């Protein structure tokens, strides 16, 4: 499974940005897709996740501002980020969890930079 993220960039505080992640390859049995982020000097943290059935989960810090969605036909997950704050600046990584016999396999994209600055 390959994950290709896109859509990062520079945005002013209070602005909006949407990042996308397209999955390709042996994408059968992918259950959960998620976005993580990692700021300089900090650990990678979960931002939002969505299951194949549409159940979502958000970090408290982004609830009400970010929305994760998924297009199963396109094997793509989106993260709409509104009311961005400087503390949202980070490299955003796409993650996919594939269910296989005996357990799960995690796949990661290369990351896309989100900068929030005036």
C-alpha positions in Angstrom: 0.0 0.0 0.0 1.3 3.4 -0.9 0.0 6.6 0.5 0.4 9.9 -1.3 -0.4 13.1 0.7 -1.0 16.5 -0.8 -2.4 19.9 -0.1 -0.1 21.3 2.6 1.2 24.8 2.5 1.3 28.2 4.1 -1.8 29.7 5.6 -2.5 32.6 7.9 -3.9 32.1 11.4 -7.7 31.7 11.1 -7.4 30.4 7.6 -8.4 27.1 6.1 -6.5 24.3 4.3 -7.5 20.8 3.1 -5.0 18.0 2.8 -5.7 14.8 0.9 -4.2 11.3 1.0 -4.7 8.8 -1.8 -4.1 5.1 -1.2 -2.9 2.8 -4.0 -1.6 -0.7 -4.3 -3.0 -3.7 -2.4 -5.6 -1.6 -0.7 -8.1 -4.3 0.2 -9.1 -4.6 3.9 -8.0 -1.1 4.8 -10.1 -0.3 7.8 -9.0 2.9 9.5 -7.3 5.9 7.9 -6.0 8.7 9.9 -4.0 11.9 10.0 -1.2 12.4 12.4 1.1 15.4 12.9 4.5 16.1 14.2 5.8 19.5 15.1 9.5 20.1 15.7 10.7 18.8 19.0 7.4 17.0 19.7 6.1 13.5 19.4 3.8 12.5 16.5 0.2 12.8 17.6 -3.1 11.6 16.3 -5.2 14.4 14.7 -8.2 12.5 13.3 -9.2 9.1 12.2 -12.0 7.5 10.3 -13.0 3.9 9.8 -14.3 2.4 6.6 -17.8 2.7 8.1 -17.4 6.4 8.7 -16.8 6.5 12.4 -14.6 9.4 13.3 -12.3 10.3 16.2 -10.6 13.6 16.8 -7.9 15.0 19.1 -9.4 17.4 21.6 -7.3 20.2 20.2 -8.9 20.1 16.8 -12.5 19.2 17.6 -14.9 21.6 16.0 -12.2 23.0 13.7 -11.1 20.0 11.6 -13.2 17.5 9.7 -11.9 14.1 8.4 -13.8 12.5 5.5 -13.2 9.5 3.3 -14.1 8.6 -0.3 -13.9 4.8 -0.4 -14.5 4.7 -4.1 -11.4 6.9 -4.6 -9.5 5.4 -1.7 -8.8 8.9 -0.5 -9.0 10.5 2.9 -9.3 14.2 3.4 -8.7 16.5 6.3 -10.4 19.9 6.2 -8.7 22.3 8.6 -10.5 25.5 9.5 -9.7 28.3 12.0 -6.1 27.2 11.9 -3.8 28.3 14.7 0.0 28.6 14.8 0.1 25.6 17.0 -1.4 23.5 14.2 1.8 24.0 12.2 3.4 20.6 11.7 4.2 17.9 9.2 1.0 16.0 8.6 1.2 12.3 8.0 -1.4 10.0 6.5 -1.8 6.6 8.0 -3.7 3.5 6.9 -4.4 0.4 8.9 -4.8 -2.8 6.9 -6.4 -5.8 8.5 -4.7 -9.1 7.7 -4.6 -12.6 9.1 -2.9 -12.4 12.4 -3.1 -8.7 13.0 -2.9 -5.2 11.4 -0.4 -3.5 9.2 0.3 0.2 9.5 1.2 2.2 6.4 2.5 5.8 6.4 2.7 8.5 3.8 5.7 10.8 3.5 4.0 13.8 5.1 3.0 17.2 4.0 4.1 20.4 5.7 1.4 22.8 7.1 2.7 26.2 8.1 0.4 28.6 10.0 1.9 32.1 10.1 1.1 35.7 9.3 
